[in-house]
Amino acid sequence: MSGANRRLHGLIAGEIRGKGPITFERFMERALYEPGLGYYATAGARHGPGVDFQTSPRVGSVFARLLAHQIEQCRRRLGSGGDFTIIEYGAGALDLARGITRVLAEQDAWPASSRYLCVDPYSQAEIRGIPERVSEVEALEVLGQGGSVVLSNEFLDALPVRRLVKHRDGLHEICVGVETGPDAGGEGDSFVDIERPLADDEAAMLEKMIPTLPDGFQFEWSPRARAWMGRIGSALDRGYVITLDYGYRRNERYRPERASGSLLGYHRHRVERGLYARVGEQDLTSHVDFDDLIEAGEGAGLVCLGLTDQMRFLTALAGHLGLLEGEPGSPEAWKERLAFKELIRPGGMGTAFRVLIQATSADLGPLHGLKDPFVS
Ligand SMILES: C[S@@+](CC[C@H](N)C(=O)[O-])C[C@H]1O[C@@H](n2cnc3c(N)ncnc32)[C@H](O)[C@@H]1O
């Protein structure tokens, strides 16, 4: 264990010793975001975010180019009058923000009244000029003034989640406890799963949303993702919410092969099943529940314009831009074509990642990226 890791491990163990087992949500919050120690709170200083996983903006600039094309269509649909703002949540190292603003500026599609704002309290990326960094409170205020696009890529999968397991007598929450003994690997305390029956009101609410599950089926629940979508929908005056992430519809999430849930740790590109390993030095993520996001949006006045996968979304946009026509003529164009292939690869990024687009009115559709390119 490194020094930081040992300190964070000790802080979390101390909290559990003081007040008993904590929810996994609380554990994940500290493991990822503890000031000065958590994975994202130190990512920039340690080795640059993104090193433990491959993100679409880092595969190639074509990703930002295609998204910029979709956003430009959104801006035109909203009408040219008034201010236009793009607000990116979980902007991390700003790869996407920089890519999109560069493309829009090159295309002169960036009127003086437009702004690109980033919300990421944990990003250590240096921001100068465009994009600007804002707090969530400021972002919500801006969303109430004029047309906006709320954009996120792999943001919701990084929000802390609760872990649940179904048993014959109902739903239980998998909390985090500590144990001292030989399993602790000589490090003193080790974290262990501790099950607790879920509160009746929460269990009743969840039972309405999920199918009948077999004994021992585990899954995650993200009240924070749902609440975020509710806040965005309530604040957004006119515009779109574009969410790119890996996740499932409910009818996929509760299949027998997913009975151990979707939570994973990532360390240096390797998937770690041990959620309690390398606390603060490994990323923790879980698949988002797109039905939850759609329902939360509808509850706050957002209409779902469509949910597709990254392969269809980017292929439709590339077709619209004429990006796939002819042989690439230069080494740069070949690189772009290869990056595009990686981004749309079936069984890889192309189908693992989904794209959800919601809007404040159904009249704001249809959008180029949501037209299925494989159906005439
Ligand atoms: C998996 S990273 C994705 C980074 C980037 N979007 C990309 O695609 O490379 C998730 C990001 O969400 C940020 N984040 C976590 N909680 C947040 C919150 N409440 N508001 C805004 N950003 C948050 C983290 O700091 C982290 O940079």
Ligand as a Chemical Component Dictionary entry (heavy atoms), coordinates in Angstrom:
data_LIG
# 
_chem_comp.id                   LIG 
_chem_comp.type                 NON-POLYMER 
_chem_comp.pdbx_formal_charge   0 
_chem_comp.three_letter_code    LIG 
# 
loop_
_chem_comp_atom.comp_id 
_chem_comp_atom.atom_id 
_chem_comp_atom.alt_atom_id 
_chem_comp_atom.type_symbol 
_chem_comp_atom.charge 
_chem_comp_atom.model_Cartn_x 
_chem_comp_atom.model_Cartn_y 
_chem_comp_atom.model_Cartn_z 
_chem_comp_atom.pdbx_ordinal 
LIG C1  C1  C 0  -14.918 8.771  -15.405 1  
LIG S1  S1  S 1  -14.489 10.452 -15.240 2  
LIG C2  C2  C 0  -14.883 11.042 -16.852 3  
LIG C3  C3  C 0  -14.038 12.188 -17.326 4  
LIG C4  C4  C 0  -14.302 12.683 -18.749 5  
LIG N1  N1  N 0  -15.696 13.055 -18.956 6  
LIG C5  C5  C 0  -13.873 11.686 -19.792 7  
LIG O1  O1  O 0  -14.694 11.185 -20.550 8  
LIG O2  O2  O -1 -12.672 11.405 -19.854 9  
LIG C6  C6  C 0  -15.775 11.111 -14.203 10 
LIG C7  C7  C 0  -15.591 12.559 -13.836 11 
LIG O3  O3  O 0  -16.753 12.996 -13.095 12 
LIG C8  C8  C 0  -16.327 13.920 -12.115 13 
LIG N2  N2  N 0  -17.361 14.092 -11.067 14 
LIG C9  C9  C 0  -17.655 13.314 -10.030 15 
LIG N3  N3  N 0  -18.656 13.806 -9.282  16 
LIG C10 C10 C 0  -19.027 14.955 -9.881  17 
LIG C11 C11 C 0  -20.038 15.929 -9.627  18 
LIG N4  N4  N 0  -20.858 15.801 -8.591  19 
LIG N5  N5  N 0  -20.168 16.971 -10.463 20 
LIG C12 C12 C 0  -19.353 17.072 -11.554 21 
LIG N6  N6  N 0  -18.360 16.195 -11.843 22 
LIG C13 C13 C 0  -18.197 15.151 -11.030 23 
LIG C14 C14 C 0  -15.026 13.307 -11.622 24 
LIG O4  O4  O 0  -14.199 14.235 -10.950 25 
LIG C15 C15 C 0  -14.397 12.817 -12.927 26 
LIG O5  O5  O 0  -13.565 13.790 -13.508 27 
# 
loop_
_chem_comp_bond.comp_id 
_chem_comp_bond.atom_id_1 
_chem_comp_bond.atom_id_2 
_chem_comp_bond.value_order 
_chem_comp_bond.pdbx_ordinal 
LIG C1  S1  SING 1  
LIG S1  C2  SING 2  
LIG S1  C6  SING 3  
LIG C2  C3  SING 4  
LIG C3  C4  SING 5  
LIG C4  N1  SING 6  
LIG C4  C5  SING 7  
LIG C5  O1  DOUB 8  
LIG C5  O2  SING 9  
LIG C6  C7  SING 10 
LIG C7  O3  SING 11 
LIG C7  C15 SING 12 
LIG O3  C8  SING 13 
LIG C8  N2  SING 14 
LIG C8  C14 SING 15 
LIG N2  C9  SING 16 
LIG N2  C13 SING 17 
LIG C9  N3  DOUB 18 
LIG N3  C10 SING 19 
LIG C10 C11 SING 20 
LIG C10 C13 DOUB 21 
LIG C11 N4  SING 22 
LIG C11 N5  DOUB 23 
LIG N5  C12 SING 24 
LIG C12 N6  DOUB 25 
LIG N6  C13 SING 26 
LIG C14 O4  SING 27 
LIG C14 C15 SING 28 
LIG C15 O5  SING 29 
# 
